[in-house]
Structures are given as structure tokens and as C-alpha cells.
Amino acid sequence: MRLSVHDLAGRLVRTLFDGGLPAGAQQVTWDGRDAAGRAVGSGSYLARLEAGGMVETVRLALIR
């Protein structure tokens, strides 16, 4: 399973998780930082979940 955050242009902001997890509900928290640890600006972002051949994308709103 891979969970990543992208800007609206599709550029990778940060990969939050990349690995295996046991079946069932899971929770991952994004601290609003990019891969280099810098705080990103307020705005809309895309969360992309890839698992078992499935891809799901949802829009996030980050408000500082």
C-alpha cells in the first residue's frame, strides 16, 4: 500500500506510507509538511492511495 500527497499539478509533495499493513481500518496523519520537512502552504492537495491494483484519489484542504 502506498499513500501519498500531491499538489493540484500532480507533483509529489510527500509519501506518507509505502509498505504492507494488516487487513482492517488504518489511520495515517499528515502534518502538513513536504518530503524535506518544510511546512507547505494552505490550499488544496490530493491524497492518493494505491493498494492491491486499486487507485483512489481524494481532495484535501489544508488550512493554517
C-alpha positions in Angstrom: 0.0 0.0 0.0 1.2 3.5 -0.8 -0.3 6.7 0.4 1.0 10.0 -1.0 0.1 13.7 -1.1 0.3 15.6 -4.3 -0.3 19.2 -5.3 -3.0 20.0 -7.8 -0.5 19.9 -10.6 0.1 16.3 -9.7 3.6 16.8 -8.2 4.5 14.6 -5.3 4.6 16.6 -2.0 5.2 13.7 0.3 4.8 9.9 0.6 3.2 9.2 3.9 3.3 5.4 3.8 4.8 2.8 1.5 4.6 -0.8 2.7 2.4 -3.5 3.9 -0.3 -3.3 6.5 -2.6 -5.9 8.1 -6.2 -6.0 6.9 -8.6 -3.7 8.6 -9.0 0.0 9.2 -5.8 2.1 9.4 -5.1 5.7 10.2 -2.3 7.9 8.8 -1.8 11.6 9.8 -0.2 14.2 7.5 1.5 17.0 9.4 1.3 19.5 6.5 5.0 19.1 5.6 6.7 18.1 2.4 9.3 15.4 2.0 12.1 17.8 3.1 10.2 18.7 6.3 9.1 22.2 5.2 5.6 23.3 6.0 3.5 23.6 2.8 1.1 26.5 2.2 -2.6 26.5 2.8 -4.6 25.2 -0.1 -5.9 22.1 -1.8 -3.9 18.9 -2.2 -4.6 15.4 -3.4 -4.3 12.2 -1.3 -3.6 9.2 -3.5 -4.0 5.7 -2.1 -2.6 2.8 -4.2 -3.4 -0.8 -2.9 -3.9 -4.1 -4.5 -4.2 -2.7 -8.0 -6.7 -0.1 -6.9 -6.0 3.7 -7.0 -8.2 6.1 -5.1 -7.7 9.9 -5.0 -9.4 12.4 -2.7 -9.1 16.1 -2.4 -7.7 17.6 0.9 -8.0 21.1 2.2 -5.1 22.3 4.4 -6.0 25.4 6.4 -3.3 27.0 8.5 
